[in-house]
Amino acid sequence: MSELADRLRRIRAAVAHGKPRAAKDLAERALSEAEEVPELQVLAGLAARDLGRPGATEALAEALARPLGDPQDRLAGWVAVAEEADRRRRWDEADQAWVQACHEGDQGAELLLGRAGALLRAGRSAPALPLLQQATESDDSALALSAWLVLSGLFLADWKLGPALQAAEQASALARSRHNWLAFSAAEIDRSEVRVRRQDRPGALEGLVAALQVVRERGDPGALLVARVHEVRSAD
């Protein structure tokens, strides 16, 4: 079984490295043999999906319904099923698959963000909020940054200005520490929007100009911030 599993993983690796012909040469026998090995059907389903075979995602979902297979393969399988359901706008199926992926992946921040994103695309912000808040606690600052930025936008959409400002400030600090000036600009724009809604347009402009100075000192032109400065000024 380990030899067959190795062949199936080589198929996936060949596809990932842009070698579809090599993948197809390996696939015919390996996928056929895997049909007789229940423990490898999740891995085989992933390989078939990578190859773009019709019905591969549906077959993968059927394989995942059985409690068999390598845990990492099962995690990858649920993510693949979730993403496909999301792409097809089958929101309930996508959420169910993301729940399974989060379970397999021990509620990792990347999975929480994936599920939250699918819920938001389905127009369901309420169940997405606690997932995003949990993701902000990630040790991976890039994932925490993504969560704070999304939260900032959601709070602004609901006119929850205090939480929006807190989220934007957290995002700004993380983005600055990571030298991610695009995310820093987005967070500072959200901070300015809170001030504008609080009728503090001068404070909004002051904050934007300070942020623009920060990014320009680091060699970034700050196009988003420049546009926001013009927007706030033109509204006077």
Secondary structure as UniProt FT lines:
FT   HELIX           2..16
FT   TURN            17..18
FT   HELIX           20..34
FT   TURN            35..36
FT   HELIX           38..40
FT   HELIX           41..50
FT   TURN            51..52
FT   TURN            54..55
FT   HELIX           56..64
FT   HELIX           71..87
FT   TURN            88..89
FT   HELIX           91..104
FT   TURN            105..107
FT   HELIX           109..121
FT   TURN            122..123
FT   HELIX           125..135
FT   TURN            136..137
FT   HELIX           141..157
FT   TURN            158..159
FT   HELIX           161..177
FT   TURN            178..179
FT   HELIX           181..197
FT   TURN            198..199
FT   HELIX           201..217
FT   TURN            218..219
FT   HELIX           223..234
//
